[in-house]
Amino acid sequence: MATLACSGGIASATGHGRSPLPRTPPVHGRGPLLTLILHFQSSEKTRIYLVIFFLSGEGMPRALGVMYYVYILLCSDGKLYVRSTKDFKDRMARHRRGDVKFTRSRLPVVLKSVIAVPDQYIALRLEDYLKTGSGRAFTLKHLLN
């Protein structure tokens, strides 16, 4: 049975450098958009991140609604596979069945990290970022262990 340990923090999403998060100027005089990042570490060494956005002074968000997921798989040949999806459970089942062309010949795959975000645009930007040289370095340093 998996156990989870949780840590988290709040940071202002400023969009400096090649951050996968969009620039977040003050919105209608209410202050900057803040990002709450919860980090879970399972006993199977899978890192899970939940990213929640809310306006400062507004309190916690009312509801998460639909989430989008960016996940990282470690393939049997040592290659990393980064992808985003709306239906995480279905996508993982497709990987396990061998329905995904890239991972079919690299089974078994190990889920190393999952990042949940409330916006498809952010998920796609994060996926693109993690596929760059800088993103790969970030992945190796912070998302894999």
VENQUIPE-V260636 format. One line per field, one symbol per residue. phi: phi as a letter, one per 30 degrees, with the letter a starting at -180 (. if undefined). burial: 1 if it has 24 or more other ideal C-beta (glycine too) atoms within 12 Angstrom, else 0. Layout:
phi: ???
burial: ???
//
This chain:
phi: .dcbccbaacbddcidicdddddbdechicjddccccccccdddiccbbccbcaddicidddadidccbcbbccddcjdcbcacaccddddddddddidcedcedcddccdcabbcbdbdddddddeeddddddddddeddccca
burial: 0000000000011000001110010000000111111111000001111111111000000000001111111100000111111001001100100001001000001111111111100110111011100010011000100
//
